[in-house]
Every structure is written in C-alpha cells, then in structure tokens.
Amino acid sequence: MKLNAKNAFALACGTATAVVIAGAASLVISQPAAATAEFAKQTGKSCGDCHTAAKGGGPLTPFGEKFKANGNKLPM
C-alpha cells in the first residue's frame, strides 16, 4: 500500500489530534492528591519520622522505607 503526501498528512494530523485529546482528557480527569496525616495520627509519630520534609511529603527516610515495606505498620 502506497501512501501519498495527502494521506500521510491526514494520518499525521489525526494522530496529533488524538494525542492532544488524550492529554486534555488526562488533565480534566486527574484529581489533586488528597494525602492526610492519617498514619501519623494512628501511630503517634510525626510526619517527619517517615518523610524527609517535616510536614510530610518528599522522599521517605530509612524509617519511612521500613514502615512502607512492613505494610504501613511500625517496624519491630
């Protein structure tokens, strides 16, 4: 099957349109994170015990990695 310039242009435009639509849909459908300090409340620990940022968020500390690996339960 031969593609002429007109068909190639239509295919490129259709593909670009599909990518733009998918990107726009992902922006509309996505929701902001709704993280809470629930584990801190349950365990009595501060957010900074598990997270590098004192108020939570950011990469996990070594203790936070152990907490996560232990199914979100305090490591023994």
PyMOL Python script that loads the backbone (N, CA, C, O; Angstrom):
from pymol import cmd

cmd.read_pdbstr("""\
ATOM      1  N   MET A   1       0.842  -1.167   0.000  1.00  0.00           N
ATOM      2  CA  MET A   1       0.000   0.000   0.000  1.00  0.00           C
ATOM      3  C   MET A   1       0.891   1.234   0.000  1.00  0.00           C
ATOM      4  O   MET A   1       1.785   1.376   0.834  1.00  0.00           O
ATOM      5  N   LYS A   2       0.633   2.106  -0.934  1.00  0.00           N
ATOM      6  CA  LYS A   2       1.408   3.332  -1.064  1.00  0.00           C
ATOM      7  C   LYS A   2       0.697   4.482  -0.355  1.00  0.00           C
ATOM      8  O   LYS A   2      -0.523   4.616  -0.446  1.00  0.00           O
ATOM      9  N   LEU A   3       1.455   5.298   0.339  1.00  0.00           N
ATOM     10  CA  LEU A   3       0.915   6.499   0.958  1.00  0.00           C
ATOM     11  C   LEU A   3       1.380   7.703   0.158  1.00  0.00           C
ATOM     12  O   LEU A   3       2.575   7.894  -0.064  1.00  0.00           O
ATOM     13  N   ASN A   4       0.435   8.501  -0.264  1.00  0.00           N
ATOM     14  CA  ASN A   4       0.854   9.732  -0.913  1.00  0.00           C
ATOM     15  C   ASN A   4       0.931  10.830   0.141  1.00  0.00           C
ATOM     16  O   ASN A   4       0.565  10.605   1.295  1.00  0.00           O
ATOM     17  N   ALA A   5       1.388  11.979  -0.229  1.00  0.00           N
ATOM     18  CA  ALA A   5       1.607  13.071   0.713  1.00  0.00           C
ATOM     19  C   ALA A   5       0.318  13.488   1.409  1.00  0.00           C
ATOM     20  O   ALA A   5       0.327  13.814   2.596  1.00  0.00           O
ATOM     21  N   LYS A   6      -0.776  13.480   0.681  1.00  0.00           N
ATOM     22  CA  LYS A   6      -2.057  13.904   1.243  1.00  0.00           C
ATOM     23  C   LYS A   6      -2.513  12.931   2.339  1.00  0.00           C
ATOM     24  O   LYS A   6      -2.969  13.360   3.398  1.00  0.00           O
ATOM     25  N   ASN A   7      -2.392  11.652   2.089  1.00  0.00           N
ATOM     26  CA  ASN A   7      -2.782  10.648   3.077  1.00  0.00           C
ATOM     27  C   ASN A   7      -1.836  10.661   4.291  1.00  0.00           C
ATOM     28  O   ASN A   7      -2.280  10.487   5.425  1.00  0.00           O
ATOM     29  N   ALA A   8      -0.558  10.864   4.054  1.00  0.00           N
ATOM     30  CA  ALA A   8       0.408  10.918   5.146  1.00  0.00           C
ATOM     31  C   ALA A   8       0.123  12.121   6.044  1.00  0.00           C
ATOM     32  O   ALA A   8       0.216  12.022   7.267  1.00  0.00           O
ATOM     33  N   PHE A   9      -0.222  13.254   5.435  1.00  0.00           N
ATOM     34  CA  PHE A   9      -0.546  14.447   6.203  1.00  0.00           C
ATOM     35  C   PHE A   9      -1.810  14.227   7.032  1.00  0.00           C
ATOM     36  O   PHE A   9      -1.862  14.631   8.193  1.00  0.00           O
ATOM     37  N   ALA A  10      -2.816  13.600   6.455  1.00  0.00           N
ATOM     38  CA  ALA A  10      -4.060  13.328   7.172  1.00  0.00           C
ATOM     39  C   ALA A  10      -3.809  12.372   8.339  1.00  0.00           C
ATOM     40  O   ALA A  10      -4.377  12.546   9.417  1.00  0.00           O
ATOM     41  N   LEU A  11      -2.975  11.380   8.130  1.00  0.00           N
ATOM     42  CA  LEU A  11      -2.634  10.435   9.195  1.00  0.00           C
ATOM     43  C   LEU A  11      -1.877  11.140  10.326  1.00  0.00           C
ATOM     44  O   LEU A  11      -2.152  10.896  11.501  1.00  0.00           O
ATOM     45  N   ALA A  12      -0.934  12.006   9.979  1.00  0.00           N
ATOM     46  CA  ALA A  12      -0.169  12.743  10.984  1.00  0.00           C
ATOM     47  C   ALA A  12      -1.081  13.682  11.771  1.00  0.00           C
ATOM     48  O   ALA A  12      -0.955  13.784  12.991  1.00  0.00           O
ATOM     49  N   CYS A  13      -1.985  14.360  11.097  1.00  0.00           N
ATOM     50  CA  CYS A  13      -2.913  15.273  11.776  1.00  0.00           C
ATOM     51  C   CYS A  13      -3.864  14.499  12.689  1.00  0.00           C
ATOM     52  O   CYS A  13      -4.149  14.942  13.802  1.00  0.00           O
ATOM     53  N   GLY A  14      -4.351  13.359  12.233  1.00  0.00           N
ATOM     54  CA  GLY A  14      -5.234  12.533  13.050  1.00  0.00           C
ATOM     55  C   GLY A  14      -4.538  12.026  14.295  1.00  0.00           C
ATOM     56  O   GLY A  14      -5.124  12.016  15.378  1.00  0.00           O
ATOM     57  N   THR A  15      -3.292  11.604  14.150  1.00  0.00           N
ATOM     58  CA  THR A  15      -2.516  11.131  15.298  1.00  0.00           C
ATOM     59  C   THR A  15      -2.258  12.265  16.282  1.00  0.00           C
ATOM     60  O   THR A  15      -2.397  12.078  17.490  1.00  0.00           O
ATOM     61  N   ALA A  16      -1.886  13.430  15.781  1.00  0.00           N
ATOM     62  CA  ALA A  16      -1.636  14.581  16.650  1.00  0.00           C
ATOM     63  C   ALA A  16      -2.913  14.987  17.384  1.00  0.00           C
ATOM     64  O   ALA A  16      -2.861  15.333  18.564  1.00  0.00           O
ATOM     65  N   THR A  17      -4.044  14.950  16.708  1.00  0.00           N
ATOM     66  CA  THR A  17      -5.322  15.284  17.333  1.00  0.00           C
ATOM     67  C   THR A  17      -5.649  14.302  18.451  1.00  0.00           C
ATOM     68  O   THR A  17      -6.104  14.705  19.522  1.00  0.00           O
ATOM     69  N   ALA A  18      -5.421  13.031  18.209  1.00  0.00           N
ATOM     70  CA  ALA A  18      -5.693  12.013  19.224  1.00  0.00           C
ATOM     71  C   ALA A  18      -4.813  12.222  20.454  1.00  0.00           C
ATOM     72  O   ALA A  18      -5.274  12.046  21.581  1.00  0.00           O
ATOM     73  N   VAL A  19      -3.558  12.593  20.248  1.00  0.00           N
ATOM     74  CA  VAL A  19      -2.639  12.842  21.364  1.00  0.00           C
ATOM     75  C   VAL A  19      -3.095  14.062  22.164  1.00  0.00           C
ATOM     76  O   VAL A  19      -3.069  14.036  23.395  1.00  0.00           O
ATOM     77  N   VAL A  20      -3.508  15.117  21.487  1.00  0.00           N
ATOM     78  CA  VAL A  20      -3.980  16.325  22.173  1.00  0.00           C
ATOM     79  C   VAL A  20      -5.245  16.033  22.965  1.00  0.00           C
ATOM     80  O   VAL A  20      -5.380  16.485  24.102  1.00  0.00           O
ATOM     81  N   ILE A  21      -6.167  15.288  22.385  1.00  0.00           N
ATOM     82  CA  ILE A  21      -7.409  14.938  23.083  1.00  0.00           C
ATOM     83  C   ILE A  21      -7.110  14.083  24.318  1.00  0.00           C
ATOM     84  O   ILE A  21      -7.681  14.308  25.385  1.00  0.00           O
ATOM     85  N   ALA A  22      -6.222  13.108  24.172  1.00  0.00           N
ATOM     86  CA  ALA A  22      -5.869  12.260  25.311  1.00  0.00           C
ATOM     87  C   ALA A  22      -5.191  13.076  26.411  1.00  0.00           C
ATOM     88  O   ALA A  22      -5.461  12.856  27.592  1.00  0.00           O
ATOM     89  N   GLY A  23      -4.328  14.000  26.046  1.00  0.00           N
ATOM     90  CA  GLY A  23      -3.672  14.854  27.025  1.00  0.00           C
ATOM     91  C   GLY A  23      -4.652  15.752  27.749  1.00  0.00           C
ATOM     92  O   GLY A  23      -4.573  15.913  28.967  1.00  0.00           O
ATOM     93  N   ALA A  24      -5.579  16.340  27.000  1.00  0.00           N
ATOM     94  CA  ALA A  24      -6.587  17.208  27.613  1.00  0.00           C
ATOM     95  C   ALA A  24      -7.489  16.406  28.539  1.00  0.00           C
ATOM     96  O   ALA A  24      -7.857  16.882  29.613  1.00  0.00           O
ATOM     97  N   ALA A  25      -7.844  15.204  28.136  1.00  0.00           N
ATOM     98  CA  ALA A  25      -8.702  14.360  28.978  1.00  0.00           C
ATOM     99  C   ALA A  25      -7.995  13.991  30.275  1.00  0.00           C
ATOM    100  O   ALA A  25      -8.629  13.934  31.329  1.00  0.00           O
ATOM    101  N   SER A  26      -6.691  13.739  30.213  1.00  0.00           N
ATOM    102  CA  SER A  26      -5.965  13.376  31.431  1.00  0.00           C
ATOM    103  C   SER A  26      -5.902  14.555  32.399  1.00  0.00           C
ATOM    104  O   SER A  26      -5.882  14.352  33.613  1.00  0.00           O
ATOM    105  N   LEU A  27      -5.871  15.778  31.883  1.00  0.00           N
ATOM    106  CA  LEU A  27      -5.874  16.951  32.757  1.00  0.00           C
ATOM    107  C   LEU A  27      -7.236  17.160  33.406  1.00  0.00           C
ATOM    108  O   LEU A  27      -7.322  17.581  34.559  1.00  0.00           O
ATOM    109  N   VAL A  28      -8.286  16.869  32.672  1.00  0.00           N
ATOM    110  CA  VAL A  28      -9.644  17.060  33.185  1.00  0.00           C
ATOM    111  C   VAL A  28      -9.991  15.963  34.187  1.00  0.00           C
ATOM    112  O   VAL A  28     -10.631  16.232  35.203  1.00  0.00           O
ATOM    113  N   ILE A  29      -9.576  14.735  33.909  1.00  0.00           N
ATOM    114  CA  ILE A  29      -9.949  13.588  34.730  1.00  0.00           C
ATOM    115  C   ILE A  29      -9.107  13.503  36.006  1.00  0.00           C
ATOM    116  O   ILE A  29      -9.602  13.043  37.035  1.00  0.00           O
ATOM    117  N   SER A  30      -7.854  13.936  35.955  1.00  0.00           N
ATOM    118  CA  SER A  30      -6.974  13.793  37.116  1.00  0.00           C
ATOM    119  C   SER A  30      -7.459  14.657  38.275  1.00  0.00           C
ATOM    120  O   SER A  30      -8.086  15.698  38.083  1.00  0.00           O
ATOM    121  N   GLN A  31      -7.150  14.192  39.479  1.00  0.00           N
ATOM    122  CA  GLN A  31      -7.542  14.906  40.685  1.00  0.00           C
ATOM    123  C   GLN A  31      -6.295  15.180  41.516  1.00  0.00           C
ATOM    124  O   GLN A  31      -5.327  14.421  41.452  1.00  0.00           O
ATOM    125  N   PRO A  32      -6.312  16.249  42.289  1.00  0.00           N
ATOM    126  CA  PRO A  32      -5.147  16.516  43.141  1.00  0.00           C
ATOM    127  C   PRO A  32      -5.025  15.466  44.241  1.00  0.00           C
ATOM    128  O   PRO A  32      -6.007  14.833  44.627  1.00  0.00           O
ATOM    129  N   ALA A  33      -3.833  15.300  44.724  1.00  0.00           N
ATOM    130  CA  ALA A  33      -3.606  14.340  45.805  1.00  0.00           C
ATOM    131  C   ALA A  33      -4.379  14.775  47.044  1.00  0.00           C
ATOM    132  O   ALA A  33      -4.500  15.965  47.333  1.00  0.00           O
ATOM    133  N   ALA A  34      -4.891  13.803  47.757  1.00  0.00           N
ATOM    134  CA  ALA A  34      -5.657  14.091  48.972  1.00  0.00           C
ATOM    135  C   ALA A  34      -5.004  13.385  50.154  1.00  0.00           C
ATOM    136  O   ALA A  34      -5.668  12.700  50.932  1.00  0.00           O
ATOM    137  N   ALA A  35      -3.707  13.563  50.273  1.00  0.00           N
ATOM    138  CA  ALA A  35      -2.976  12.902  51.344  1.00  0.00           C
ATOM    139  C   ALA A  35      -3.335  13.527  52.693  1.00  0.00           C
ATOM    140  O   ALA A  35      -3.600  14.725  52.794  1.00  0.00           O
ATOM    141  N   THR A  36      -3.335  12.694  53.709  1.00  0.00           N
ATOM    142  CA  THR A  36      -3.604  13.178  55.061  1.00  0.00           C
ATOM    143  C   THR A  36      -2.531  12.645  55.995  1.00  0.00           C
ATOM    144  O   THR A  36      -1.704  11.820  55.606  1.00  0.00           O
ATOM    145  N   ALA A  37      -2.553  13.106  57.182  1.00  0.00           N
ATOM    146  CA  ALA A  37      -1.598  12.638  58.190  1.00  0.00           C
ATOM    147  C   ALA A  37      -2.202  11.476  58.976  1.00  0.00           C
ATOM    148  O   ALA A  37      -1.974  11.354  60.180  1.00  0.00           O
ATOM    149  N   GLU A  38      -2.965  10.632  58.305  1.00  0.00           N
ATOM    150  CA  GLU A  38      -3.689   9.544  58.973  1.00  0.00           C
ATOM    151  C   GLU A  38      -2.745   8.590  59.697  1.00  0.00           C
ATOM    152  O   GLU A  38      -3.009   8.213  60.839  1.00  0.00           O
ATOM    153  N   PHE A  39      -1.647   8.192  59.051  1.00  0.00           N
ATOM    154  CA  PHE A  39      -0.725   7.258  59.695  1.00  0.00           C
ATOM    155  C   PHE A  39      -0.055   7.911  60.898  1.00  0.00           C
ATOM    156  O   PHE A  39       0.206   7.244  61.899  1.00  0.00           O
ATOM    157  N   ALA A  40       0.223   9.205  60.808  1.00  0.00           N
ATOM    158  CA  ALA A  40       0.817   9.904  61.947  1.00  0.00           C
ATOM    159  C   ALA A  40      -0.154   9.901  63.121  1.00  0.00           C
ATOM    160  O   ALA A  40       0.254   9.727  64.269  1.00  0.00           O
ATOM    161  N   LYS A  41      -1.431  10.093  62.835  1.00  0.00           N
ATOM    162  CA  LYS A  41      -2.438  10.063  63.900  1.00  0.00           C
ATOM    163  C   LYS A  41      -2.545   8.663  64.515  1.00  0.00           C
ATOM    164  O   LYS A  41      -2.665   8.519  65.732  1.00  0.00           O
ATOM    165  N   GLN A  42      -2.499   7.643  63.668  1.00  0.00           N
ATOM    166  CA  GLN A  42      -2.663   6.268  64.150  1.00  0.00           C
ATOM    167  C   GLN A  42      -1.458   5.795  64.953  1.00  0.00           C
ATOM    168  O   GLN A  42      -1.606   5.053  65.924  1.00  0.00           O
ATOM    169  N   THR A  43      -0.274   6.223  64.550  1.00  0.00           N
ATOM    170  CA  THR A  43       0.944   5.708  65.182  1.00  0.00           C
ATOM    171  C   THR A  43       1.505   6.620  66.264  1.00  0.00           C
ATOM    172  O   THR A  43       2.335   6.192  67.067  1.00  0.00           O
ATOM    173  N   GLY A  44       1.062   7.874  66.294  1.00  0.00           N
ATOM    174  CA  GLY A  44       1.604   8.827  67.256  1.00  0.00           C
ATOM    175  C   GLY A  44       2.943   9.401  66.841  1.00  0.00           C
ATOM    176  O   GLY A  44       3.557  10.150  67.601  1.00  0.00           O
ATOM    177  N   LYS A  45       3.403   9.066  65.660  1.00  0.00           N
ATOM    178  CA  LYS A  45       4.670   9.585  65.135  1.00  0.00           C
ATOM    179  C   LYS A  45       4.403  10.876  64.369  1.00  0.00           C
ATOM    180  O   LYS A  45       3.273  11.130  63.954  1.00  0.00           O
ATOM    181  N   SER A  46       5.431  11.683  64.183  1.00  0.00           N
ATOM    182  CA  SER A  46       5.290  12.881  63.364  1.00  0.00           C
ATOM    183  C   SER A  46       5.498  12.510  61.899  1.00  0.00           C
ATOM    184  O   SER A  46       6.091  11.475  61.595  1.00  0.00           O
ATOM    185  N   CYS A  47       5.012  13.348  61.000  1.00  0.00           N
ATOM    186  CA  CYS A  47       5.189  13.090  59.566  1.00  0.00           C
ATOM    187  C   CYS A  47       6.671  13.030  59.204  1.00  0.00           C
ATOM    188  O   CYS A  47       7.080  12.254  58.339  1.00  0.00           O
ATOM    189  N   GLY A  48       7.475  13.865  59.883  1.00  0.00           N
ATOM    190  CA  GLY A  48       8.904  13.919  59.616  1.00  0.00           C
ATOM    191  C   GLY A  48       9.669  12.663  60.002  1.00  0.00           C
ATOM    192  O   GLY A  48      10.831  12.510  59.624  1.00  0.00           O
ATOM    193  N   ASP A  49       9.040  11.762  60.748  1.00  0.00           N
ATOM    194  CA  ASP A  49       9.716  10.495  61.058  1.00  0.00           C
ATOM    195  C   ASP A  49       9.851   9.633  59.807  1.00  0.00           C
ATOM    196  O   ASP A  49      10.843   8.924  59.641  1.00  0.00           O
ATOM    197  N   CYS A  50       8.846   9.694  58.922  1.00  0.00           N
ATOM    198  CA  CYS A  50       8.857   8.869  57.710  1.00  0.00           C
ATOM    199  C   CYS A  50       9.253   9.652  56.457  1.00  0.00           C
ATOM    200  O   CYS A  50       9.781   9.078  55.505  1.00  0.00           O
ATOM    201  N   HIS A  51       8.999  10.957  56.460  1.00  0.00           N
ATOM    202  CA  HIS A  51       9.267  11.778  55.283  1.00  0.00           C
ATOM    203  C   HIS A  51      10.421  12.731  55.539  1.00  0.00           C
ATOM    204  O   HIS A  51      10.645  13.160  56.671  1.00  0.00           O
ATOM    205  N   THR A  52      11.155  13.061  54.481  1.00  0.00           N
ATOM    206  CA  THR A  52      12.271  13.981  54.616  1.00  0.00           C
ATOM    207  C   THR A  52      11.792  15.396  54.895  1.00  0.00           C
ATOM    208  O   THR A  52      12.501  16.162  55.548  1.00  0.00           O
ATOM    209  N   ALA A  53      10.609  15.765  54.419  1.00  0.00           N
ATOM    210  CA  ALA A  53      10.028  17.068  54.745  1.00  0.00           C
ATOM    211  C   ALA A  53       9.283  16.922  56.070  1.00  0.00           C
ATOM    212  O   ALA A  53       8.508  15.982  56.247  1.00  0.00           O
ATOM    213  N   ALA A  54       9.514  17.840  56.993  1.00  0.00           N
ATOM    214  CA  ALA A  54       8.958  17.724  58.346  1.00  0.00           C
ATOM    215  C   ALA A  54       7.428  17.662  58.362  1.00  0.00           C
ATOM    216  O   ALA A  54       6.846  17.032  59.245  1.00  0.00           O
ATOM    217  N   LYS A  55       6.778  18.307  57.400  1.00  0.00           N
ATOM    218  CA  LYS A  55       5.315  18.293  57.360  1.00  0.00           C
ATOM    219  C   LYS A  55       4.785  17.165  56.481  1.00  0.00           C
ATOM    220  O   LYS A  55       3.585  17.120  56.207  1.00  0.00           O
ATOM    221  N   GLY A  56       5.633  16.268  56.037  1.00  0.00           N
ATOM    222  CA  GLY A  56       5.232  15.157  55.172  1.00  0.00           C
ATOM    223  C   GLY A  56       5.559  15.460  53.728  1.00  0.00           C
ATOM    224  O   GLY A  56       5.851  16.601  53.369  1.00  0.00           O
ATOM    225  N   GLY A  57       5.508  14.443  52.913  1.00  0.00           N
ATOM    226  CA  GLY A  57       5.837  14.597  51.505  1.00  0.00           C
ATOM    227  C   GLY A  57       7.322  14.430  51.268  1.00  0.00           C
ATOM    228  O   GLY A  57       8.110  14.284  52.203  1.00  0.00           O
ATOM    229  N   GLY A  58       7.682  14.454  50.019  1.00  0.00           N
ATOM    230  CA  GLY A  58       9.082  14.265  49.666  1.00  0.00           C
ATOM    231  C   GLY A  58       9.489  12.804  49.794  1.00  0.00           C
ATOM    232  O   GLY A  58       8.658  11.951  50.106  1.00  0.00           O
ATOM    233  N   PRO A  59      10.736  12.519  49.559  1.00  0.00           N
ATOM    234  CA  PRO A  59      11.221  11.137  49.668  1.00  0.00           C
ATOM    235  C   PRO A  59      11.100  10.621  51.100  1.00  0.00           C
ATOM    236  O   PRO A  59      11.051  11.393  52.057  1.00  0.00           O
ATOM    237  N   LEU A  60      11.056   9.316  51.216  1.00  0.00           N
ATOM    238  CA  LEU A  60      10.953   8.692  52.530  1.00  0.00           C
ATOM    239  C   LEU A  60      12.316   8.588  53.190  1.00  0.00           C
ATOM    240  O   LEU A  60      13.342   8.468  52.521  1.00  0.00           O
ATOM    241  N   THR A  61      12.306   8.636  54.508  1.00  0.00           N
ATOM    242  CA  THR A  61      13.521   8.405  55.298  1.00  0.00           C
ATOM    243  C   THR A  61      13.738   6.889  55.371  1.00  0.00           C
ATOM    244  O   THR A  61      12.852   6.131  54.975  1.00  0.00           O
ATOM    245  N   PRO A  62      14.877   6.434  55.861  1.00  0.00           N
ATOM    246  CA  PRO A  62      15.070   4.988  56.033  1.00  0.00           C
ATOM    247  C   PRO A  62      13.969   4.366  56.911  1.00  0.00           C
ATOM    248  O   PRO A  62      13.499   3.263  56.633  1.00  0.00           O
ATOM    249  N   PHE A  63      13.563   5.081  57.972  1.00  0.00           N
ATOM    250  CA  PHE A  63      12.468   4.585  58.813  1.00  0.00           C
ATOM    251  C   PHE A  63      11.173   4.498  58.009  1.00  0.00           C
ATOM    252  O   PHE A  63      10.418   3.536  58.149  1.00  0.00           O
ATOM    253  N   GLY A  64      10.914   5.506  57.164  1.00  0.00           N
ATOM    254  CA  GLY A  64       9.716   5.507  56.323  1.00  0.00           C
ATOM    255  C   GLY A  64       9.717   4.358  55.329  1.00  0.00           C
ATOM    256  O   GLY A  64       8.675   3.761  55.059  1.00  0.00           O
ATOM    257  N   GLU A  65      10.891   4.049  54.785  1.00  0.00           N
ATOM    258  CA  GLU A  65      11.008   2.908  53.861  1.00  0.00           C
ATOM    259  C   GLU A  65      10.666   1.606  54.581  1.00  0.00           C
ATOM    260  O   GLU A  65       9.966   0.757  54.029  1.00  0.00           O
ATOM    261  N   LYS A  66      11.155   1.447  55.813  1.00  0.00           N
ATOM    262  CA  LYS A  66      10.849   0.234  56.587  1.00  0.00           C
ATOM    263  C   LYS A  66       9.353   0.154  56.892  1.00  0.00           C
ATOM    264  O   LYS A  66       8.750  -0.916  56.814  1.00  0.00           O
ATOM    265  N   PHE A  67       8.760   1.305  57.241  1.00  0.00           N
ATOM    266  CA  PHE A  67       7.321   1.376  57.522  1.00  0.00           C
ATOM    267  C   PHE A  67       6.515   0.942  56.300  1.00  0.00           C
ATOM    268  O   PHE A  67       5.569   0.162  56.413  1.00  0.00           O
ATOM    269  N   LYS A  68       6.897   1.450  55.140  1.00  0.00           N
ATOM    270  CA  LYS A  68       6.202   1.102  53.894  1.00  0.00           C
ATOM    271  C   LYS A  68       6.388  -0.386  53.568  1.00  0.00           C
ATOM    272  O   LYS A  68       5.432  -1.065  53.193  1.00  0.00           O
ATOM    273  N   ALA A  69       7.613  -0.885  53.710  1.00  0.00           N
ATOM    274  CA  ALA A  69       7.905  -2.293  53.396  1.00  0.00           C
ATOM    275  C   ALA A  69       7.189  -3.243  54.343  1.00  0.00           C
ATOM    276  O   ALA A  69       6.948  -4.398  53.992  1.00  0.00           O
ATOM    277  N   ASN A  70       6.843  -2.771  55.550  1.00  0.00           N
ATOM    278  CA  ASN A  70       6.171  -3.594  56.546  1.00  0.00           C
ATOM    279  C   ASN A  70       4.645  -3.464  56.468  1.00  0.00           C
ATOM    280  O   ASN A  70       3.940  -3.739  57.438  1.00  0.00           O
ATOM    281  N   GLY A  71       4.149  -3.043  55.305  1.00  0.00           N
ATOM    282  CA  GLY A  71       2.700  -2.936  55.127  1.00  0.00           C
ATOM    283  C   GLY A  71       2.092  -1.776  55.892  1.00  0.00           C
ATOM    284  O   GLY A  71       0.968  -1.875  56.385  1.00  0.00           O
ATOM    285  N   ASN A  72       2.832  -0.667  55.995  1.00  0.00           N
ATOM    286  CA  ASN A  72       2.389   0.520  56.729  1.00  0.00           C
ATOM    287  C   ASN A  72       2.087   0.216  58.195  1.00  0.00           C
ATOM    288  O   ASN A  72       1.127   0.725  58.774  1.00  0.00           O
ATOM    289  N   LYS A  73       2.918  -0.609  58.760  1.00  0.00           N
ATOM    290  CA  LYS A  73       2.857  -0.921  60.190  1.00  0.00           C
ATOM    291  C   LYS A  73       4.223  -0.613  60.765  1.00  0.00           C
ATOM    292  O   LYS A  73       5.235  -0.751  60.078  1.00  0.00           O
ATOM    293  N   LEU A  74       4.259  -0.198  62.016  1.00  0.00           N
ATOM    294  CA  LEU A  74       5.547   0.139  62.636  1.00  0.00           C
ATOM    295  C   LEU A  74       6.478  -1.063  62.598  1.00  0.00           C
ATOM    296  O   LEU A  74       6.089  -2.161  62.997  1.00  0.00           O
ATOM    297  N   PRO A  75       7.712  -0.865  62.121  1.00  0.00           N
ATOM    298  CA  PRO A  75       8.664  -1.978  62.096  1.00  0.00           C
ATOM    299  C   PRO A  75       9.058  -2.376  63.516  1.00  0.00           C
ATOM    300  O   PRO A  75       9.172  -1.533  64.406  1.00  0.00           O
ATOM    301  N   MET A  76       9.257  -3.646  63.702  1.00  0.00           N
ATOM    302  CA  MET A  76       9.644  -4.157  65.018  1.00  0.00           C
ATOM    303  C   MET A  76      11.140  -4.133  65.159  1.00  0.00           C
ATOM    304  O   MET A  76      11.669  -4.524  66.199  1.00  0.00           O
TER     305      MET A  76
END
""", "prot")
cmd.dss("prot")
cmd.show_as("cartoon", "prot")
cmd.util.cbc("prot")
cmd.orient("prot")
